[in-house]
Every structure is written in C-alpha cells, then in structure tokens.
Amino acid sequence: MSLAVVHSRSLDGLQAPQVKVEVHLANGLPSFTLVGLADTEVKESRERVRAALQSSGLGFPHNKRVTVNLAPADLPKESGRFDLPIALGILAASGQIDAAQLERFEFAGELSLSGELRPVRGALALALGLRKLHSTRALVLPAASAEDAAMVDGVTVYGARHLLDVVRWLVPNATESPQPAEQLHKRAPGDAAIYPDLCDVKGQSGAKRALEVAATGGHSVLLMGPPGTGKSMLAQRFAGLLPPLSTDEALESAAVLSLSREFNSRHWAQRVFRAPHHSSSSIALVGGGSPPRPGEVSLAHHGVLFLDELPEFSRAALEALREPLETGRILISRAARQAEFPARFQLIAAMNPCPCGHLGSPLHACRCTPDAVVRYQGRISGPLLDRIDLRVEVPSVSPQNLVAAPDGEASSAVATRVAKARGIALARQACPNSALAGKALDEHCALAPAAADFLQSAARRMGWSARGFHRILRIARSVADLASSPGVTSEHLAEAIQYRRIPSAP
C-alpha cells in the first residue's frame, strides 16, 4: 500500500482540532517532504522519525519519495506530537503494520532518536477534544502523558513507552493488545488539598471577614496596608476557603495547566494558587507568543491569582487584566491566528498605601509627600480599580497586641460556612454571585424600598459608576447568603458599601 491515513490532534488554545496525517510513498528521486502549515518543530520530525525507525529495527523507505500531509492545511501545527503518527503512517504505507487497524486510534507522541516516546504538551486537552466528538476511537499517548489524559472520563487512553510497543499492537495478526492507561500505570491518589491555615493569622478580623465574603461570591479583593501586616499570609490562605472543585472544573483547570506542562496529577482537583513576580510582563500575565501560550490569568483558571506589590507591576501588564476580570476568558489575536483561553480566576491583590509603606501606620511615621502618595496610588488606574470588588484595609498590629491575640478561626470552619453560602447561591441562580448580570441580577438582588433608597443615597455621595453600583449589589447578595437571608437588606448593603471604599489613612 502506498497511502496511509493516521488520526491525530493539534492544539488551538484549549481546543484540540482533529488532524489527518496522510503519508504517500511514490517512485522517484528519494526525498522526505512534509507539508500542511507545519512549524519548525514539526518539520524537524523528519530526522527524528527516520532515526527512530532505524534504531528500532524497522524499515524506512530510502528509495521512495515520501510525502506527508498534515490536513487541514490551513491549521497551524506545532510541537513534536506528530512524530508518532508520521512514523506509523510510513510503516502502514510500506506494509509493515496493518493500516486497517489505524482507524481505531488517534495518536500523539514525540519520538527520541532511539524510538522512545516522550511526553507531549496538552495531553488533557487532546482527551477532552476527543470526548467532545463522542468518538469511539482510543487515544494512544506516551505513558507519562496517558496517565494524565486517562483522568478524562468517557475516553479510552492507552500508554506506550516505545515505538515498538505501538507497532506490536498493529502488526498483521497481532497477538498483543493495548491495555488502558489506568491498568498499565496506576495513578497515585491525589493528595488531600493542603493549604496554609487561616488560624496562623492573628488579628485582622476585618480582612478575614472580607475574604470570607469574597470566597462566597467569587469576588476579587485588594488588600492595602503597611508592610508586615499579614497581606501575603491572608492571600496565601484564601484558596483554602474556597469550595471543592467539581469534576468539570478540575478537568478544565488541569487541561490549561497541561498546555504549559505544569499539571501534576498529585494536585488533581486542588485550587491553583499563582503568584507571579511584579516584574512579569503583560504577555506573561495574559498569554501570548507564537504559537500562543496561556498566561498566568489562564493558569489560575478556577483558582487564585495573587498579585503582590500591585503598583510595581508595569502599567501595560495591569491594564491587560481588565478584560479577563470582566469576561472570564482571554482572546489572543495575532496576524496569522487567534487563540482563546479560559481565565475565570479570583484576583487577590496587595499593595502598600505609599512608597515608604507606612501611611496611616501608628508604629512608624510616613516619610512620603502627599504628591508622592497620589502618584504611587495612581499607578492603579481607575478602570482597573473599579473592576476589583472589595478594597480592604489591613492595619498594623502592635507587638503587644500580636502576642496577646488568640489563635484565629481555622480555615476549615470558614470554608464550611462558605460552602453552605455558595450552595445557596448555586441552587438559586446556578452561578456564583460575581457572575450575576442583567435580569438575573435584578431578580436575585431585588431590594425593599428602604434599602433601595439607602443604596441610591450612598451611590450619589460616593460617585459610583454603573459597574460599581452593580458590584455593590453582588457583594451584598454574598453577605446575605452568609447570613442565610432570602433577601438583601440595608444591613447587608452597609457591609458591602464599606468594602468598596478606597482604604486611606485615618
């Protein structure tokens, strides 16, 4: 047979479109041509495939004109995941394996020169793409990648360590058959989610309450206070207050992490906590490159993104956060292609109130001029600040009070209240309070006349935008859910309003 077709998949953002690897052998001057909008990594597979076949004792058609087409031709292909399907296509076209058996599988894997299979990026995304099509084909991956992809229910995944392992399944009259990845390599059960405990933070009851409200409704938070007051400690414990991930959420989070080879099966179904350094660029935060890769906002999908020293980030990086904070996704557009990544994360940001950090501190005198304070706080633009739901002051605690303060409430106790309140919201409206919009916001945040008058009066005095007005309603709804209240009252609004003011010195 001179023509063989092998099924594989590419990556386009978090999507995994199908790719047909067509291999044709013809008489003529010996050559090895690869077409189909392949980048450099894919074109280099010619040498890897040739060496892998020869090292494995398999025949390579040296006296033939070999043409490999990756279809569709207008879909960009990158990375070495097409090594294995190209090698199998050559073997099928030259009659060394049963070409009819290839229809049962989809293949992806990078080959070493000795024929060993190396892990591929985005294995979970490949399995999710196969499941969306309700295909009956099985997915064949390198063993390490197969262990990750096997977490996707409804998809049969086989793992292999060497090219010869796959060939033995596909030779005519094969006596060996592949075993699902779970049987070949038992996954160690995911460790229980272990996060730092909130009881380690003494005092700061106001900030702890704000984090509880934020965890209930999925709101973003800005912590402002002098250095050493516990802002970073509070942020690092926030993930432990959030409800457990659902299976679909865990799969989405793991699939995004697998695109950057950062998924660890031991952390399965745990909330991601990302804390990039303030020198990170806008591309590092929101994604980019060629081909487009996910940034920190996507790697924190269904988790927590902590931006410490917020004013020290570049202006371009901070302004790039506006759209994903609103939409929960990021669309990276380039001249040749677009890629969309999910980015539904909870932002926890921290900053000092001034350059020296001691504005409003009773322990140290501030050395900054009023103009310096204004310039420093002005590094956070109004539109970005308007998108942050809760602004919380974290005041200094004297050593005497710190020593005398009792241990705080454990994260488990707070998480129990959060889970109960989040369950009330999901049963009522099928989404977190932070996602309420339009008619759903009007319906589930309806106010009595007295409460409506109170809110309108506060809005006039504080000059809120329409976005700020609606965010107050969402925060108040979260406060009401924590109190198991069916409606939003003036008391709930009053607590929500204090979270929208910008912390300042007394």
CORSULWO-V615219 format. One record per backbone hydrogen bond with DSSP energy under -1.0 kcal/mol. CO is the residue of the C=O (numbers start at 1). NH is the residue of the N-H. E is the energy in kcal/mol with one decimal. If there is no record, write none. Layout:
BEGIN
co = [CO;CO]
nh = [NH;NH]
e = [E;E]
END
This chain:
BEGIN
co = [2;4;6;7;8;12;15;17;19;20;21;22;23;24;26;31;33;35;37;39;40;42;43;44;45;46;47;48;49;50;51;52;53;54;60;61;64;65;66;67;68;69;71;72;77;80;81;82;83;84;85;86;87;88;89;90;91;92;98;101;102;104;106;109;110;112;115;116;118;122;123;124;125;126;127;128;130;131;138;139;140;141;142;143;145;146;148;149;152;156;157;158;160;161;162;163;164;167;170;171;180;180;181;197;198;199;204;205;206;207;208;209;210;211;212;213;214;214;217;220;221;222;223;224;226;230;231;232;235;238;246;247;248;249;250;251;252;253;254;257;257;258;258;264;265;266;267;272;274;277;281;282;283;284;285;288;293;295;296;298;300;303;304;305;307;309;310;314;315;316;318;319;321;322;323;324;328;330;332;337;339;340;341;343;344;346;347;348;349;350;351;358;369;370;371;372;373;374;376;377;381;382;385;390;392;398;399;400;401;410;411;412;413;414;415;416;417;418;419;420;421;422;423;424;425;426;432;433;437;438;439;440;441;448;449;450;451;452;453;454;455;456;457;458;459;459;465;466;467;468;469;470;471;472;473;474;475;476;477;478;479;480;481;489;490;491;492;493;494;497;499]
nh = [25;23;21;107;19;15;12;10;8;71;6;69;4;67;65;66;68;70;77;43;44;45;46;48;49;50;51;52;53;54;55;56;58;57;62;64;31;26;33;24;35;22;20;75;39;83;109;86;87;88;89;90;91;92;93;94;96;95;101;104;105;138;140;84;118;115;163;112;110;126;127;128;129;130;131;132;135;134;106;158;108;160;146;147;149;150;151;152;155;139;181;141;143;117;166;167;168;171;98;174;183;184;185;200;201;408;208;209;210;211;212;213;214;215;216;217;218;219;434;390;349;392;351;394;229;234;235;236;238;241;250;251;252;253;254;255;256;257;258;260;262;122;261;267;268;191;270;304;306;280;285;286;287;296;297;293;288;299;300;301;303;346;274;348;350;312;313;318;319;320;321;322;325;326;327;328;343;341;339;334;332;14;330;345;302;305;221;307;223;310;225;361;373;374;375;376;377;378;379;380;385;386;388;222;224;402;403;404;405;414;415;416;417;418;419;420;421;422;423;424;425;426;427;428;429;430;435;436;440;442;443;444;445;452;453;454;455;456;457;458;459;460;461;462;463;464;469;470;471;472;473;474;475;476;477;478;479;480;481;482;483;485;484;493;494;495;496;497;498;500;391]
e = [-3.0;-2.9;-3.5;-2.7;-2.7;-1.8;-2.8;-2.5;-2.7;-2.6;-2.3;-2.9;-2.3;-2.5;-3.6;-2.9;-2.9;-2.0;-1.9;-2.3;-2.2;-1.5;-1.5;-1.4;-3.3;-2.0;-2.2;-2.6;-2.5;-2.0;-2.8;-1.5;-2.7;-1.3;-2.2;-1.5;-1.4;-1.6;-3.2;-2.7;-3.0;-2.9;-2.6;-1.2;-2.0;-1.7;-2.3;-2.1;-2.5;-2.5;-2.3;-2.1;-2.1;-2.6;-2.7;-1.7;-2.6;-1.3;-1.1;-1.5;-1.6;-2.3;-3.2;-2.3;-3.1;-1.5;-2.6;-2.5;-1.3;-2.0;-2.0;-2.4;-2.3;-1.7;-2.1;-2.0;-1.4;-1.6;-2.4;-3.1;-1.6;-1.7;-2.6;-1.6;-2.5;-2.2;-1.7;-1.9;-1.0;-2.9;-3.1;-2.6;-1.7;-2.3;-1.1;-2.1;-2.2;-1.3;-3.4;-1.1;-1.3;-1.6;-2.8;-1.6;-1.6;-1.4;-2.2;-2.2;-2.0;-2.1;-1.9;-2.2;-2.5;-2.6;-1.7;-2.1;-1.7;-1.7;-2.3;-2.4;-2.9;-3.3;-2.1;-2.9;-1.0;-2.4;-2.2;-2.5;-1.4;-2.1;-2.7;-2.3;-2.4;-2.6;-2.6;-2.6;-2.0;-2.0;-2.2;-1.3;-2.6;-2.1;-1.2;-2.4;-1.4;-1.2;-1.7;-3.4;-3.3;-2.0;-1.6;-2.8;-2.2;-2.1;-3.0;-2.7;-1.7;-2.5;-1.5;-2.0;-2.7;-2.1;-2.8;-2.6;-2.2;-1.9;-1.5;-2.2;-2.6;-1.4;-1.6;-1.4;-1.9;-1.3;-3.0;-1.9;-2.7;-2.6;-2.2;-2.6;-3.2;-1.2;-2.6;-1.2;-2.9;-2.5;-2.6;-2.1;-3.4;-2.7;-1.8;-2.1;-2.1;-2.3;-2.6;-2.3;-2.6;-1.8;-1.4;-1.4;-2.6;-2.5;-1.1;-2.8;-2.8;-2.5;-2.4;-1.9;-1.5;-1.6;-3.2;-1.7;-1.5;-2.5;-2.8;-2.0;-2.5;-3.1;-2.2;-1.7;-1.9;-2.5;-2.2;-1.5;-2.7;-1.9;-1.4;-1.5;-1.2;-1.8;-2.6;-2.6;-1.5;-2.7;-2.3;-2.0;-2.3;-2.4;-2.2;-2.0;-2.4;-2.0;-2.0;-2.3;-1.1;-1.3;-2.4;-2.1;-2.2;-1.9;-1.4;-1.9;-2.6;-2.8;-2.0;-1.8;-2.4;-2.5;-2.0;-2.0;-1.3;-3.0;-1.4;-2.1;-2.5;-1.8;-2.1;-2.6;-1.5;-1.4;-4.0]
END
